[in-house]
Amino acid sequence: MPQLDTSTWLTMILSMFLVLFIIFQMKISKHNFYYNPELTSMGMPKQNTPWETKWTKIYLPLSLPL
């Protein structure tokens, strides 16, 4: 049974990494990035709902008088 020749594996793996690195660099270089991003406030606006301003009581069916 012949032995598997692994002498070229290192060359193939290194060339594969080099090609993948070049492809990713080319893809990333096509993106436009902002040079000075400005911070925006993340405050949520307060929403006034009618049930927050008045007292309400929830009656359960089992707590009603008989």
All heavy atoms as an XYZ file, in Angstrom:
554
protein
N       0.851     -1.168      0.000
C       0.000      0.000      0.000
C       0.905      1.241      0.000
O       1.770      1.364      0.858
C      -0.882     -0.031      1.253
C      -1.869      1.069      1.305
S      -2.990      0.722      2.679
C      -4.328      1.710      2.173
N       0.669      2.181     -0.913
C       1.572      3.337     -1.000
C       1.328      4.325      0.139
O       0.216      4.436      0.660
C       1.232      3.947     -2.351
C      -0.133      3.472     -2.657
C      -0.292      2.135     -2.000
N       2.355      5.020      0.496
C       2.267      6.032      1.551
C       1.695      7.334      0.979
O       1.899      7.660     -0.185
C       3.650      6.295      2.137
C       4.237      5.116      2.878
C       3.456      4.839      4.151
O       2.947      5.754      4.780
N       3.344      3.574      4.499
N       1.004      8.067      1.828
C       0.425      9.338      1.414
C       1.517     10.407      1.443
O       2.192     10.591      2.453
C      -0.715      9.727      2.355
C      -1.456     11.018      2.043
C      -2.120     10.922      0.680
C      -2.486     11.289      3.113
N       1.671     11.097      0.340
C       2.704     12.124      0.239
C       2.163     13.424      0.838
O       1.242     14.032      0.296
C       3.089     12.328     -1.226
C       4.212     13.318     -1.371
O       4.928     13.548     -0.371
O       4.366     13.882     -2.465
N       2.726     13.851      1.955
C       2.272     15.055      2.640
C       3.280     16.197      2.534
O       3.194     17.165      3.278
C       2.024     14.756      4.123
O       3.239     14.291      4.706
C       0.918     13.727      4.289
N       4.210     16.100      1.626
C       5.256     17.117      1.540
C       4.725     18.451      1.011
O       5.304     19.493      1.309
C       6.402     16.619      0.648
O       5.928     16.405     -0.665
N       3.643     18.467      0.272
C       3.127     19.723     -0.288
C       2.000     20.325      0.551
O       1.478     21.381      0.195
C       2.610     19.487     -1.712
O       1.572     18.518     -1.666
C       3.725     19.012     -2.628
N       1.623     19.674      1.625
C       0.518     20.168      2.422
C       0.816     21.523      3.053
O      -0.045     22.395      3.097
C       0.155     19.165      3.515
C      -0.597     17.966      3.003
C      -0.711     17.562      1.716
C      -1.328     17.039      3.779
N      -1.459     16.432      1.641
C      -1.851     16.080      2.888
C      -1.581     16.902      5.135
C      -2.629     15.022      3.330
C      -2.342     15.844      5.569
C      -2.871     14.918      4.666
N       2.000     21.711      3.555
C       2.355     22.975      4.187
C       2.272     24.118      3.175
O       1.729     25.189      3.479
C       3.762     22.896      4.791
C       4.245     24.167      5.479
C       3.378     24.481      6.677
C       5.702     24.036      5.867
N       2.748     23.889      1.985
C       2.695     24.915      0.950
C       1.244     25.246      0.593
O       0.880     26.420      0.444
C       3.439     24.440     -0.309
O       4.742     24.032      0.055
C       3.486     25.514     -1.351
N       0.425     24.240      0.482
C      -0.987     24.475      0.140
C      -1.717     25.221      1.254
O      -2.506     26.142      0.992
C      -1.687     23.139     -0.124
C      -1.232     22.453     -1.399
S      -1.523     23.445     -2.859
C      -3.282     23.520     -2.842
N      -1.462     24.859      2.502
C      -2.140     25.509      3.619
C      -1.700     26.963      3.729
O      -2.534     27.867      3.909
C      -1.875     24.726      4.923
C      -2.592     23.384      4.873
C      -2.334     25.528      6.139
C      -2.246     22.452      5.997
N      -0.411     27.228      3.602
C       0.078     28.601      3.689
C      -0.439     29.447      2.530
O      -0.802     30.615      2.722
C       1.606     28.617      3.732
C       2.229     28.071      5.023
C       3.733     28.080      4.919
C       1.751     28.839      6.222
N      -0.485     28.890      1.350
C      -1.004     29.655      0.218
C      -2.506     29.908      0.364
O      -3.005     30.970     -0.024
C      -0.704     28.939     -1.096
O      -1.369     27.707     -1.137
N      -3.215     28.967      0.952
C      -4.641     29.160      1.187
C      -4.870     30.315      2.157
O      -5.724     31.177      1.928
C      -5.265     27.878      1.749
C      -6.737     28.011      2.076
S      -7.371     26.667      3.073
C      -6.471     26.900      4.586
N      -4.102     30.363      3.251
C      -4.231     31.464      4.200
C      -3.871     32.797      3.562
O      -4.517     33.818      3.821
C      -3.370     31.225      5.443
C      -3.981     30.255      6.417
C      -3.269     29.145      6.843
C      -5.261     30.444      6.905
C      -3.829     28.259      7.736
C      -5.827     29.563      7.805
C      -5.105     28.459      8.211
N      -2.878     32.819      2.738
C      -2.480     34.051      2.064
C      -3.589     34.536      1.131
O      -3.931     35.720      1.114
C      -1.178     33.831      1.292
C      -0.664     35.037      0.535
C      -0.266     36.138      1.500
C       0.490     34.642     -0.359
N      -4.179     33.647      0.384
C      -5.256     34.022     -0.541
C      -6.492     34.492      0.232
O      -7.119     35.494     -0.136
C      -5.592     32.836     -1.472
C      -6.883     33.080     -2.225
C      -4.451     32.584     -2.426
N      -6.833     33.814      1.320
C      -7.980     34.241      2.123
C      -7.737     35.610      2.744
O      -8.636     36.449      2.797
C      -8.269     33.215      3.219
C      -8.946     31.934      2.761
C      -9.055     30.953      3.908
C     -10.322     32.240      2.199
N      -6.520     35.858      3.200
C      -6.188     37.161      3.764
C      -6.333     38.256      2.712
O      -6.908     39.318      2.972
C      -4.764     37.130      4.327
C      -4.315     38.442      4.869
C      -4.772     38.891      6.091
C      -3.432     39.226      4.149
C      -4.355     40.111      6.591
C      -3.011     40.435      4.642
C      -3.471     40.884      5.868
N      -5.857     38.008      1.514
C      -5.951     39.000      0.438
C      -7.412     39.250      0.054
O      -7.838     40.397     -0.154
C      -5.120     38.546     -0.783
C      -3.636     38.585     -0.441
C      -5.415     39.398     -2.002
C      -2.743     37.960     -1.486
N      -8.212     38.191     -0.012
C      -9.628     38.346     -0.371
C     -10.351     39.174      0.679
O     -11.118     40.091      0.359
C     -10.291     36.966     -0.557
C      -9.769     36.313     -1.834
C     -11.806     37.087     -0.592
C     -10.217     34.892     -2.021
N     -10.110     38.893      1.965
C     -10.779     39.651      3.019
C     -10.311     41.099      3.042
O     -11.101     42.004      3.302
C     -10.571     39.003      4.387
C     -11.500     37.848      4.632
C     -11.011     36.569      4.794
C     -12.866     38.038      4.705
C     -11.859     35.506      5.013
C     -13.726     36.981      4.921
C     -13.224     35.714      5.078
N      -9.048     41.341      2.777
C      -8.563     42.720      2.723
C      -9.222     43.483      1.582
O      -9.557     44.651      1.729
C      -7.035     42.739      2.557
C      -6.280     42.279      3.771
C      -6.495     43.196      4.945
O      -6.521     44.409      4.803
N      -6.669     42.610      6.109
N      -9.419     42.838      0.464
C     -10.078     43.497     -0.665
C     -11.539     43.786     -0.356
O     -12.074     44.832     -0.723
C      -9.956     42.643     -1.922
C      -8.547     42.628     -2.479
S      -8.298     41.444     -3.799
C      -9.599     41.816     -4.913
N     -12.215     42.864      0.340
C     -13.611     43.087      0.698
C     -13.743     44.224      1.709
O     -14.641     45.048      1.615
C     -14.227     41.815      1.270
C     -14.567     40.787      0.221
C     -15.292     39.634      0.866
C     -15.879     38.729     -0.158
N     -17.027     39.289     -0.843
N     -12.860     44.256      2.689
C     -12.935     45.286      3.722
C     -12.588     46.652      3.138
O     -13.152     47.672      3.540
C     -12.007     44.911      4.900
C     -12.593     43.722      5.651
C     -11.811     46.084      5.854
C     -11.702     43.172      6.729
N     -11.689     46.704      2.186
C     -11.270     47.997      1.642
C     -12.379     48.671      0.823
O     -12.309     49.868      0.567
C     -10.030     47.812      0.767
O     -10.355     47.084     -0.402
N     -13.411     47.943      0.432
C     -14.511     48.529     -0.341
C     -15.535     49.230      0.532
O     -16.402     49.927      0.018
C     -15.202     47.451     -1.171
C     -14.334     46.914     -2.282
C     -15.062     45.852     -3.072
C     -14.162     45.305     -4.169
N     -14.815     44.254     -4.933
N     -15.461     49.050      1.852
C     -16.424     49.669      2.753
C     -16.004     51.093      3.061
O     -14.827     51.410      3.188
C     -16.540     48.878      4.057
C     -17.215     47.551      3.880
N     -18.571     47.423      3.736
C     -16.714     46.301      3.818
C     -18.878     46.155      3.586
N     -17.757     45.451      3.640
N     -16.998     51.963      3.224
C     -16.754     53.339      3.625
C     -17.014     53.463      5.120
O     -18.108     53.148      5.599
C     -17.668     54.305      2.866
C     -17.325     54.314      1.394
O     -16.172     54.163      1.020
N     -18.332     54.487      0.559
N     -16.017     53.921      5.848
C     -16.145     54.096      7.283
C     -16.158     55.583      7.603
O     -15.484     56.378      6.962
C     -14.994     53.415      8.026
C     -14.985     51.928      7.871
C     -14.093     51.312      7.017
C     -15.882     51.145      8.578
C     -14.087     49.947      6.868
C     -15.880     49.773      8.434
C     -14.977     49.166      7.572
N     -16.914     55.970      8.625
C     -16.945     57.351      9.059
C     -15.651     57.659      9.810
O     -15.193     56.876     10.631
C     -18.148     57.608      9.961
C     -19.472     57.441      9.240
C     -20.312     56.373      9.510
C     -19.869     58.364      8.282
C     -21.516     56.222      8.837
C     -21.073     58.227      7.612
C     -21.878     57.155      7.898
O     -23.057     57.012      7.235
N     -15.100     58.842      9.555
C     -13.843     59.191     10.202
C     -14.065     59.659     11.640
O     -13.342     59.281     12.541
C     -13.118     60.277      9.400
C     -12.608     59.757      8.089
C     -13.194     60.151      6.888
C     -11.559     58.859      8.042
C     -12.737     59.661      5.675
C     -11.095     58.363      6.839
C     -11.675     58.770      5.659
O     -11.221     58.276      4.479
N     -15.064     60.502     11.869
C     -15.346     61.011     13.209
C     -16.795     60.723     13.575
O     -17.665     61.572     13.389
C     -15.086     62.526     13.279
C     -13.619     62.842     13.150
O     -12.783     62.108     13.664
N     -13.306     63.919     12.457
N     -17.080     59.550     14.088
C     -18.467     59.270     14.476
C     -18.842     60.106     15.699
O     -18.056     60.294     16.621
C     -18.462     57.781     14.800
C     -17.047     57.459     15.130
C     -16.192     58.415     14.333
N     -20.046     60.641     15.686
C     -20.527     61.452     16.799
C     -21.414     60.608     17.702
O     -22.174     59.764     17.244
C     -21.321     62.644     16.277
C     -20.488     63.599     15.450
C     -21.317     64.758     14.935
O     -22.515     64.824     15.287
O     -20.762     65.565     14.193
N     -21.284     60.869     18.993
C     -22.090     60.143     19.960
C     -23.520     60.670     19.939
O     -23.747     61.877     19.854
C     -21.508     60.293     21.363
C     -20.142     59.644     21.583
C     -19.641     59.973     22.981
C     -20.235     58.144     21.420
N     -24.462     59.780     20.008
C     -25.864     60.172     20.071
C     -26.427     59.750     21.419
O     -26.026     58.729     21.980
C     -26.679     59.509     18.950
O     -26.543     58.094     19.066
C     -26.179     59.948     17.584
N     -27.327     60.548     21.935
C     -27.915     60.210     23.229
C     -28.898     59.063     23.042
O     -29.681     59.026     22.102
C     -28.630     61.427     23.820
O     -29.721     61.762     22.997
N     -28.838     58.136     23.952
C     -29.692     56.954     23.871
C     -30.878     57.048     24.821
O     -31.463     56.044     25.190
C     -28.872     55.704     24.211
C     -27.736     55.431     23.255
S     -28.286     55.176     21.576
C     -29.066     53.608     21.733
N     -31.226     58.262     25.243
C     -32.344     58.424     26.173
C     -33.665     58.096     25.511
O     -33.952     58.542     24.405
N     -34.471     57.332     26.212
C     -35.788     56.981     25.703
C     -36.781     58.068     26.111
O     -36.776     58.510     27.261
C     -36.243     55.638     26.271
C     -35.371     54.473     25.850
S     -35.468     54.155     24.098
C     -37.122     53.537     23.994
N     -37.632     58.517     25.203
C     -38.614     59.542     25.581
C     -39.663     58.949     26.522
O     -40.062     57.801     26.385
C     -39.239     59.949     24.246
C     -38.995     58.792     23.346
C     -37.714     58.154     23.806
N     -40.068     59.753     27.481
C     -41.075     59.298     28.445
C     -42.448     59.364     27.804
O     -42.865     60.389     27.280
C     -41.031     60.220     29.674
C     -42.050     59.912     30.721
C     -41.594     58.772     31.584
C     -42.498     58.646     32.788
N     -43.428     57.572     32.713
N     -43.156     58.252     27.832
C     -44.496     58.200     27.263
C     -45.511     58.294     28.397
O     -45.457     57.523     29.345
C     -44.694     56.912     26.487
C     -43.799     56.799     25.273
C     -44.027     55.492     24.534
O     -44.724     54.624     25.015
N     -43.422     55.362     23.376
N     -46.418     59.251     28.260
C     -47.452     59.408     29.270
C     -48.622     58.486     28.945
O     -49.229     58.582     27.888
C     -47.937     60.860     29.318
C     -46.844     61.771     29.821
O     -46.023     61.350     30.618
N     -46.831     63.002     29.348
N     -48.907     57.604     29.869
C     -50.034     56.698     29.695
C     -51.063     57.000     30.773
O     -50.708     57.404     31.893
C     -49.571     55.231     29.801
O     -48.862     55.066     31.029
C     -48.657     54.871     28.645
N     -52.340     56.844     30.474
C     -53.369     57.231     31.447
C     -53.328     56.414     32.735
O     -53.703     56.901     33.782
C     -54.679     57.023     30.691
C     -54.349     56.223     29.504
C     -52.894     56.393     29.232
N     -52.859     55.186     32.698
C     -52.871     54.378     33.908
C     -51.682     54.695     34.822
O     -51.634     54.218     35.938
C     -52.897     52.886     33.577
C     -51.791     52.444     32.678
C     -50.535     52.120     33.034
C     -51.866     52.285     31.273
N     -49.806     51.779     31.932
C     -50.589     51.862     30.838
C     -52.879     52.464     30.337
C     -50.313     51.627     29.500
C     -52.597     52.207     29.013
C     -51.332     51.798     28.603
N     -50.761     55.508     34.403
C     -49.665     55.889     35.294
C     -50.038     57.089     36.156
O     -49.427     57.329     37.190
C     -48.417     56.226     34.480
C     -47.764     55.020     33.852
C     -46.523     55.386     33.053
O     -46.259     56.587     32.896
O     -45.844     54.475     32.590
N     -51.007     57.874     35.732
C     -51.328     59.103     36.458
C     -52.434     58.915     37.485
O     -52.608     59.771     38.347
C     -51.751     60.192     35.461
O     -52.867     59.716     34.714
C     -50.610     60.514     34.511
N     -53.191     57.856     37.436
C     -54.277     57.683     38.405
C     -54.168     56.308     39.062
O     -53.579     55.380     38.505
C     -55.633     57.845     37.731
C     -55.913     56.841     36.648
C     -57.262     57.138     35.994
C     -57.518     56.147     34.889
N     -58.791     56.406     34.233
N     -54.761     56.223     40.253
C     -54.725     54.985     41.010
C     -55.815     54.060     40.498
O     -56.966     54.466     40.330
C     -54.934     55.296     42.489
C     -54.892     54.084     43.346
C     -53.789     53.481     43.815
C     -56.009     53.347     43.820
N     -54.133     52.408     44.566
C     -55.494     52.291     44.587
C     -57.385     53.471     43.677
C     -56.313     51.364     45.202
C     -58.202     52.550     44.287
C     -57.668     51.503     45.049
N     -55.453     52.845     40.228
C     -56.446     51.866     39.788
C     -56.359     50.633     40.672
O     -55.301     50.320     41.220
C     -56.215     51.439     38.325
O     -54.908     50.911     38.216
C     -56.384     52.606     37.377
N     -57.453     49.962     40.812
C     -57.488     48.733     41.585
C     -58.042     47.631     40.700
O     -59.043     47.824     40.012
C     -58.357     48.903     42.822
C     -58.344     47.707     43.725
C     -59.105     47.980     45.010
C     -59.048     46.779     45.919
N     -59.804     47.005     47.160
N     -57.372     46.502     40.722
C     -57.805     45.372     39.913
C     -58.619     44.426     40.793
O     -58.138     44.001     41.865
C     -56.591     44.647     39.307
C     -55.816     45.594     38.403
C     -57.016     43.402     38.538
C     -54.513     45.030     37.900
N     -59.818     44.129     40.380
C     -60.676     43.207     41.110
C     -60.617     41.838     40.448
O     -60.909     41.697     39.271
C     -62.123     43.695     41.129
C     -62.331     44.944     41.957
C     -62.349     46.185     41.348
C     -62.465     44.846     43.321
C     -62.530     47.326     42.098
C     -62.644     45.984     44.086
C     -62.674     47.218     43.472
O     -62.844     48.335     44.207
N     -60.253     40.860     41.239
C     -60.275     39.494     40.729
C     -61.674     38.928     40.923
O     -62.376     39.276     41.871
C     -59.253     38.638     41.501
C     -57.794     39.059     41.318
C     -56.908     38.206     42.212
C     -57.373     38.898     39.865
N     -62.088     38.031     40.056
C     -63.451     37.466     40.204
C     -63.658     36.748     41.547
O     -64.749     36.776     42.094
C     -63.568     36.467     39.039
C     -62.550     36.911     38.061
C     -61.457     37.567     38.830
N     -62.631     36.131     42.101
C     -62.813     35.397     43.346
C     -62.818     36.315     44.566
O     -63.217     35.907     45.648
C     -61.710     34.350     43.500
C     -61.726     33.247     42.436
C     -60.539     32.323     42.639
C     -63.029     32.469     42.514
N     -62.382     37.569     44.417
C     -62.340     38.460     45.585
C     -63.609     39.305     45.704
O     -63.695     40.121     46.608
C     -61.117     39.371     45.469
O     -61.260     40.246     44.367
N     -64.561     39.157     44.807
C     -65.792     39.924     44.895
C     -66.659     39.373     46.020
O     -66.665     38.172     46.303
C     -66.560     39.841     43.548
C     -65.901     40.521     42.376
C     -66.693     40.243     41.105
C     -65.801     42.008     42.606
N     -67.434     40.240     46.681
C     -68.308     39.731     47.762
C     -69.441     38.890     47.188
O     -69.909     39.107     46.083
C     -68.838     41.010     48.421
C     -68.640     42.074     47.401
C     -67.497     41.674     46.539
N     -69.895     37.930     47.977
C     -70.981     37.044     47.533
C     -72.334     37.623     47.724
O     -72.699     38.337     48.527
C     -70.873     35.702     48.264
C     -69.614     34.915     47.925
C     -69.542     33.678     48.813
C     -69.644     34.484     46.486
